[in-house]
Protein backbone atom coordinates (compact mmCIF):
# COMPACT_ATOMS: atom_id res chain seq x y z
CA UNK A 1 0.00 0.00 0.00
CA UNK A 2 1.36 3.45 -0.93
CA UNK A 3 1.67 5.94 1.94
CA UNK A 4 0.11 9.36 1.45
CA UNK A 5 3.54 11.00 1.82
CA UNK A 6 4.61 9.45 -1.50
CA UNK A 7 1.48 10.33 -3.45
CA UNK A 8 1.67 12.79 -6.31
CA UNK A 9 -0.49 13.91 -9.19
CA UNK A 10 0.04 11.76 -12.27
CA UNK A 11 0.95 8.49 -10.56
CA UNK A 12 -1.02 5.37 -11.39
CA UNK A 13 -3.05 3.71 -8.67
CA UNK A 14 -5.58 0.92 -8.43
CA UNK A 15 -9.15 1.68 -7.47
CA UNK A 16 -8.78 -0.45 -4.34
CA UNK A 17 -5.69 1.44 -3.16
CA UNK A 18 -7.32 4.77 -3.87
CA UNK A 19 -10.43 3.94 -1.86
CA UNK A 20 -8.23 2.74 1.00
CA UNK A 21 -6.45 6.12 1.33
CA UNK A 22 -6.66 7.81 4.71
CA UNK A 23 -8.30 11.21 5.04
CA UNK A 24 -6.07 14.02 3.83
CA UNK A 25 -6.13 17.81 3.92
CA UNK A 26 -6.51 18.03 0.14
CA UNK A 27 -8.93 16.68 -2.45
CA UNK A 28 -8.05 13.51 -4.24
CA UNK A 29 -9.52 12.05 -7.41
CA UNK A 30 -8.79 9.02 -9.57
CA UNK A 31 -9.15 9.56 -13.31
CA UNK A 32 -8.78 6.42 -15.44
CA UNK A 33 -6.46 5.01 -12.79
CA UNK A 34 -4.35 8.18 -12.54
CA UNK A 35 -4.21 10.14 -9.28
CA UNK A 36 -5.10 13.82 -9.33
CA UNK A 37 -4.50 15.91 -6.20
CA UNK A 38 -6.24 19.28 -5.87
CA UNK A 39 -6.03 22.11 -3.38
CA UNK A 40 -8.76 22.64 -0.82
CA UNK A 41 -10.20 25.66 -2.65
CA UNK A 42 -10.12 29.41 -2.06
CA UNK A 43 -12.33 31.16 0.53
CA UNK A 44 -14.59 32.31 -2.33
CA UNK A 45 -14.81 28.75 -3.67
CA UNK A 46 -15.85 27.41 -0.28
CA UNK A 47 -18.27 30.29 0.36
CA UNK A 48 -20.12 29.66 -2.92
CA UNK A 49 -20.44 25.94 -2.21
CA UNK A 50 -21.91 26.61 1.22
CA UNK A 51 -24.39 29.17 -0.16
CA UNK A 52 -25.68 26.77 -2.82
CA UNK A 53 -25.96 24.09 -0.13
CA UNK A 54 -27.93 26.48 2.09
CA UNK A 55 -30.54 27.07 -0.61
CA UNK A 56 -30.80 23.36 -1.33
CA UNK A 57 -31.21 22.61 2.37
CA UNK A 58 -33.99 25.19 2.71
CA UNK A 59 -35.73 23.78 -0.37
CA UNK A 60 -35.62 20.18 0.84
CA UNK A 61 -36.76 21.16 4.34
CA UNK A 62 -40.03 22.33 2.79
CA UNK A 63 -41.12 18.74 2.11
CA UNK A 64 -42.60 16.23 4.55
CA UNK A 65 -40.91 13.54 2.47
CA UNK A 66 -37.80 15.01 0.93
CA UNK A 67 -37.49 14.32 -2.82
CA UNK A 68 -33.69 14.27 -2.89
CA UNK A 69 -30.51 14.45 -0.91
CA UNK A 70 -27.33 16.38 -1.55
CA UNK A 71 -23.70 16.16 -0.48
CA UNK A 72 -20.70 18.46 -0.62
CA UNK A 73 -17.31 17.06 -1.68
CA UNK A 74 -18.29 13.41 -1.21
CA UNK A 75 -16.26 10.67 -2.86
CA UNK A 76 -18.22 9.53 -5.92
CA UNK A 77 -17.32 6.37 -7.82
CA UNK A 78 -18.47 7.09 -11.36
CA UNK A 79 -17.03 3.88 -12.82
CA UNK A 80 -15.25 1.02 -11.09
CA UNK A 81 -14.35 -0.58 -14.41
CA UNK A 82 -12.71 2.59 -15.73
CA UNK A 83 -11.34 3.56 -12.30
CA UNK A 84 -12.98 6.99 -12.17
CA UNK A 85 -13.53 8.38 -8.70
CA UNK A 86 -14.31 12.08 -8.37
CA UNK A 87 -15.08 14.37 -5.47
CA UNK A 88 -17.55 16.90 -6.89
CA UNK A 89 -18.26 20.15 -5.10
CA UNK A 90 -21.93 19.22 -4.98
CA UNK A 91 -23.93 16.11 -5.84
CA UNK A 92 -27.71 15.83 -5.82
CA UNK A 93 -29.42 12.43 -5.82
CA UNK A 94 -33.19 12.03 -6.13
CA UNK A 95 -34.87 9.65 -3.71
CA UNK A 96 -35.73 7.06 -6.31
CA UNK A 97 -31.96 6.55 -6.76
CA UNK A 98 -30.90 6.89 -3.12
CA UNK A 99 -29.58 3.33 -3.21
CA UNK A 100 -26.34 4.58 -4.79
CA UNK A 101 -25.45 6.35 -1.52
CA UNK A 102 -23.34 4.13 0.71
CA UNK A 103 -21.86 4.57 4.16
CA UNK A 104 -18.75 6.39 2.95
CA UNK A 105 -19.31 7.30 -0.70
CA UNK A 106 -21.60 7.42 -3.71
CA UNK A 107 -21.44 4.43 -6.06
CA UNK A 108 -22.88 5.54 -9.40
CA UNK A 109 -23.90 8.65 -11.29
CA UNK A 110 -25.68 11.37 -9.28
CA UNK A 111 -28.65 13.11 -10.90
CA UNK A 112 -26.97 16.53 -10.72
CA UNK A 113 -23.32 17.48 -10.25
CA UNK A 114 -22.08 21.04 -9.69
CA UNK A 115 -18.45 22.15 -9.81
CA UNK A 116 -17.12 25.57 -8.82
CA UNK A 117 -14.54 26.29 -11.52
CA UNK A 118 -11.06 26.37 -10.06
CA UNK A 119 -7.64 27.33 -11.40
CA UNK A 120 -7.72 24.18 -13.56
CA UNK A 121 -10.78 25.38 -15.45
CA UNK A 122 -10.06 23.20 -18.49
CA UNK A 123 -10.42 20.07 -16.38
CA UNK A 124 -13.85 21.15 -15.13
CA UNK A 125 -15.09 22.43 -18.49
CA UNK A 126 -13.72 19.73 -20.79
CA UNK A 127 -12.55 16.57 -19.03
CA UNK A 128 -15.20 16.45 -16.31
CA UNK A 129 -17.93 17.43 -18.74
CA UNK A 130 -17.00 14.37 -20.81
CA UNK A 131 -16.69 12.04 -17.82
CA UNK A 132 -19.97 13.09 -16.21
CA UNK A 133 -21.75 12.63 -19.53
CA UNK A 134 -20.24 9.17 -20.02
CA UNK A 135 -21.28 8.21 -16.48
CA UNK A 136 -24.88 9.28 -17.13
CA UNK A 137 -25.14 12.35 -14.85
CA UNK A 138 -28.41 13.95 -15.99
CA UNK A 139 -27.35 17.56 -15.33
CA UNK A 140 -23.94 19.19 -14.89
CA UNK A 141 -23.65 22.74 -13.55
CA UNK A 142 -20.23 24.38 -13.97
CA UNK A 143 -20.32 27.46 -11.73
CA UNK A 144 -17.99 30.27 -12.83
CA UNK A 145 -16.96 32.50 -9.88
CA UNK A 146 -14.89 34.83 -12.08
CA UNK A 147 -17.88 35.86 -14.18
CA UNK A 148 -20.72 35.06 -11.75
CA UNK A 149 -22.36 32.57 -14.11
CA UNK A 150 -23.92 29.11 -13.92
CA UNK A 151 -24.14 26.97 -17.06
CA UNK A 152 -26.79 24.26 -16.96
CA UNK A 153 -25.88 21.29 -19.12
CA UNK A 154 -28.50 18.63 -19.78
CA UNK A 155 -27.70 15.09 -20.90
CA UNK A 156 -29.34 14.16 -24.19
CA UNK A 157 -28.44 11.07 -26.22
CA UNK A 158 -25.24 10.60 -24.22
CA UNK A 159 -23.88 14.15 -24.57
CA UNK A 160 -24.47 17.46 -22.84
CA UNK A 161 -26.40 20.27 -24.46
CA UNK A 162 -26.57 23.76 -22.99
CA UNK A 163 -29.98 24.48 -21.50
CA UNK A 164 -29.23 27.78 -19.78
CA UNK A 165 -26.41 30.20 -19.07
CA UNK A 166 -27.47 32.11 -15.96
CA UNK A 167 -26.08 35.32 -14.52
CA UNK A 168 -26.55 37.49 -11.47
CA UNK A 169 -30.09 38.54 -12.36
CA UNK A 170 -31.36 35.01 -13.01
CA UNK A 171 -33.07 32.28 -10.98
CA UNK A 172 -31.57 28.77 -11.05
CA UNK A 173 -34.11 25.98 -11.29
CA UNK A 174 -34.33 22.50 -12.77
CA UNK A 175 -37.13 20.12 -13.83
CA UNK A 176 -35.43 17.45 -11.72
CA UNK A 177 -36.34 19.35 -8.54
CA UNK A 178 -39.74 21.02 -9.07
CA UNK A 179 -40.14 24.20 -7.08
CA UNK A 180 -36.42 24.82 -6.52
CA UNK A 181 -35.54 28.47 -7.07
CA UNK A 182 -32.09 29.85 -6.30
CA UNK A 183 -31.77 33.61 -6.89
CA UNK A 184 -28.18 33.92 -8.06
CA UNK A 185 -27.92 37.57 -7.04
CA UNK A 186 -28.34 36.45 -3.42
CA UNK A 187 -25.24 34.27 -3.78
CA UNK A 188 -22.97 36.11 -6.19
CA UNK A 189 -23.65 39.55 -4.64
CA UNK A 190 -23.80 38.40 -1.04
CA UNK A 191 -22.41 41.06 1.29
CA UNK A 192 -20.19 38.52 3.06
CA UNK A 193 -18.71 37.02 -0.09
CA UNK A 194 -14.89 36.84 0.13
CA UNK A 195 -12.63 38.38 -2.51
CA UNK A 196 -12.69 36.29 -5.66
CA UNK A 197 -9.91 35.02 -7.88
CA UNK A 198 -8.45 37.77 -10.04
CA UNK A 199 -9.24 37.65 -13.76
CA UNK A 200 -6.21 36.75 -15.85
C-alpha positions as a printed NumPy array, in Angstrom:
array([[  0.   ,   0.   ,   0.   ],
       [  1.364,   3.455,  -0.929],
       [  1.666,   5.936,   1.944],
       [  0.107,   9.361,   1.453],
       [  3.536,  11.003,   1.823],
       [  4.613,   9.453,  -1.499],
       [  1.482,  10.325,  -3.453],
       [  1.674,  12.789,  -6.307],
       [ -0.489,  13.905,  -9.186],
       [  0.038,  11.76 , -12.266],
       [  0.951,   8.491, -10.557],
       [ -1.024,   5.368, -11.385],
       [ -3.049,   3.713,  -8.67 ],
       [ -5.58 ,   0.925,  -8.429],
       [ -9.147,   1.682,  -7.466],
       [ -8.784,  -0.455,  -4.34 ],
       [ -5.691,   1.439,  -3.157],
       [ -7.325,   4.77 ,  -3.865],
       [-10.43 ,   3.942,  -1.862],
       [ -8.227,   2.739,   1.   ],
       [ -6.452,   6.12 ,   1.326],
       [ -6.657,   7.807,   4.71 ],
       [ -8.299,  11.207,   5.041],
       [ -6.07 ,  14.023,   3.832],
       [ -6.128,  17.813,   3.923],
       [ -6.512,  18.025,   0.144],
       [ -8.931,  16.685,  -2.449],
       [ -8.055,  13.507,  -4.24 ],
       [ -9.523,  12.05 ,  -7.411],
       [ -8.785,   9.024,  -9.566],
       [ -9.154,   9.561, -13.314],
       [ -8.78 ,   6.421, -15.441],
       [ -6.458,   5.014, -12.785],
       [ -4.35 ,   8.184, -12.542],
       [ -4.205,  10.14 ,  -9.281],
       [ -5.1  ,  13.821,  -9.327],
       [ -4.5  ,  15.913,  -6.196],
       [ -6.24 ,  19.28 ,  -5.87 ],
       [ -6.026,  22.106,  -3.377],
       [ -8.765,  22.637,  -0.818],
       [-10.198,  25.661,  -2.648],
       [-10.119,  29.406,  -2.057],
       [-12.328,  31.155,   0.526],
       [-14.592,  32.307,  -2.325],
       [-14.812,  28.746,  -3.671],
       [-15.852,  27.414,  -0.279],
       [-18.274,  30.292,   0.361],
       [-20.115,  29.658,  -2.922],
       [-20.443,  25.941,  -2.209],
       [-21.91 ,  26.612,   1.221],
       [-24.392,  29.166,  -0.156],
       [-25.678,  26.77 ,  -2.816],
       [-25.962,  24.093,  -0.133],
       [-27.933,  26.477,   2.092],
       [-30.538,  27.072,  -0.61 ],
       [-30.804,  23.357,  -1.325],
       [-31.208,  22.612,   2.373],
       [-33.992,  25.189,   2.714],
       [-35.725,  23.776,  -0.368],
       [-35.621,  20.181,   0.837],
       [-36.759,  21.157,   4.342],
       [-40.028,  22.327,   2.793],
       [-41.124,  18.738,   2.107],
       [-42.599,  16.235,   4.547],
       [-40.911,  13.539,   2.471],
       [-37.798,  15.01 ,   0.927],
       [-37.494,  14.316,  -2.825],
       [-33.69 ,  14.272,  -2.891],
       [-30.507,  14.448,  -0.905],
       [-27.328,  16.379,  -1.552],
       [-23.697,  16.159,  -0.477],
       [-20.697,  18.462,  -0.622],
       [-17.306,  17.061,  -1.679],
       [-18.289,  13.413,  -1.209],
       [-16.26 ,  10.672,  -2.862],
       [-18.217,   9.535,  -5.923],
       [-17.319,   6.371,  -7.82 ],
       [-18.467,   7.086, -11.359],
       [-17.031,   3.876, -12.818],
       [-15.251,   1.016, -11.088],
       [-14.348,  -0.578, -14.414],
       [-12.709,   2.592, -15.726],
       [-11.335,   3.56 , -12.301],
       [-12.978,   6.987, -12.168],
       [-13.534,   8.384,  -8.699],
       [-14.315,  12.082,  -8.37 ],
       [-15.084,  14.365,  -5.466],
       [-17.548,  16.904,  -6.892],
       [-18.257,  20.151,  -5.105],
       [-21.933,  19.219,  -4.978],
       [-23.932,  16.105,  -5.841],
       [-27.714,  15.828,  -5.816],
       [-29.423,  12.432,  -5.821],
       [-33.187,  12.028,  -6.125],
       [-34.865,   9.655,  -3.71 ],
       [-35.73 ,   7.055,  -6.312],
       [-31.962,   6.55 ,  -6.757],
       [-30.895,   6.891,  -3.124],
       [-29.585,   3.326,  -3.206],
       [-26.34 ,   4.58 ,  -4.789],
       [-25.45 ,   6.353,  -1.523],
       [-23.341,   4.131,   0.709],
       [-21.864,   4.571,   4.16 ],
       [-18.75 ,   6.391,   2.95 ],
       [-19.313,   7.297,  -0.702],
       [-21.605,   7.424,  -3.711],
       [-21.441,   4.428,  -6.062],
       [-22.877,   5.535,  -9.398],
       [-23.9  ,   8.652, -11.292],
       [-25.682,  11.372,  -9.277],
       [-28.648,  13.112, -10.9  ],
       [-26.966,  16.532, -10.721],
       [-23.322,  17.483, -10.25 ],
       [-22.083,  21.039,  -9.69 ],
       [-18.455,  22.148,  -9.808],
       [-17.123,  25.573,  -8.82 ],
       [-14.545,  26.293, -11.519],
       [-11.055,  26.37 , -10.062],
       [ -7.642,  27.331, -11.405],
       [ -7.718,  24.177, -13.555],
       [-10.778,  25.377, -15.452],
       [-10.056,  23.202, -18.486],
       [-10.416,  20.067, -16.375],
       [-13.846,  21.147, -15.131],
       [-15.09 ,  22.428, -18.488],
       [-13.717,  19.733, -20.788],
       [-12.553,  16.573, -19.027],
       [-15.202,  16.447, -16.312],
       [-17.929,  17.425, -18.736],
       [-17.004,  14.375, -20.806],
       [-16.688,  12.041, -17.818],
       [-19.966,  13.091, -16.209],
       [-21.746,  12.632, -19.53 ],
       [-20.239,   9.17 , -20.02 ],
       [-21.281,   8.206, -16.481],
       [-24.876,   9.283, -17.133],
       [-25.139,  12.347, -14.845],
       [-28.41 ,  13.954, -15.988],
       [-27.347,  17.56 , -15.33 ],
       [-23.936,  19.187, -14.89 ],
       [-23.649,  22.74 , -13.55 ],
       [-20.229,  24.378, -13.972],
       [-20.32 ,  27.463, -11.728],
       [-17.987,  30.271, -12.827],
       [-16.962,  32.499,  -9.883],
       [-14.891,  34.827, -12.077],
       [-17.878,  35.86 , -14.176],
       [-20.716,  35.059, -11.749],
       [-22.361,  32.569, -14.107],
       [-23.92 ,  29.112, -13.922],
       [-24.138,  26.974, -17.06 ],
       [-26.789,  24.258, -16.959],
       [-25.882,  21.29 , -19.119],
       [-28.502,  18.63 , -19.782],
       [-27.704,  15.088, -20.9  ],
       [-29.343,  14.155, -24.193],
       [-28.436,  11.071, -26.221],
       [-25.239,  10.596, -24.221],
       [-23.881,  14.152, -24.57 ],
       [-24.473,  17.459, -22.838],
       [-26.402,  20.274, -24.462],
       [-26.573,  23.757, -22.992],
       [-29.984,  24.479, -21.497],
       [-29.228,  27.785, -19.783],
       [-26.413,  30.205, -19.075],
       [-27.472,  32.106, -15.964],
       [-26.077,  35.317, -14.521],
       [-26.554,  37.493, -11.471],
       [-30.093,  38.54 , -12.355],
       [-31.363,  35.01 , -13.006],
       [-33.068,  32.275, -10.977],
       [-31.566,  28.775, -11.053],
       [-34.111,  25.977, -11.289],
       [-34.332,  22.496, -12.765],
       [-37.128,  20.123, -13.826],
       [-35.432,  17.453, -11.722],
       [-36.344,  19.347,  -8.539],
       [-39.739,  21.017,  -9.073],
       [-40.137,  24.2  ,  -7.081],
       [-36.423,  24.82 ,  -6.516],
       [-35.536,  28.467,  -7.07 ],
       [-32.088,  29.847,  -6.298],
       [-31.766,  33.608,  -6.891],
       [-28.18 ,  33.917,  -8.059],
       [-27.92 ,  37.573,  -7.04 ],
       [-28.336,  36.455,  -3.416],
       [-25.244,  34.266,  -3.783],
       [-22.97 ,  36.111,  -6.19 ],
       [-23.655,  39.549,  -4.64 ],
       [-23.798,  38.404,  -1.04 ],
       [-22.414,  41.059,   1.285],
       [-20.192,  38.525,   3.06 ],
       [-18.71 ,  37.023,  -0.093],
       [-14.894,  36.836,   0.135],
       [-12.63 ,  38.38 ,  -2.514],
       [-12.692,  36.289,  -5.658],
       [ -9.908,  35.016,  -7.876],
       [ -8.449,  37.768, -10.043],
       [ -9.239,  37.649, -13.759],
       [ -6.206,  36.747, -15.848]])
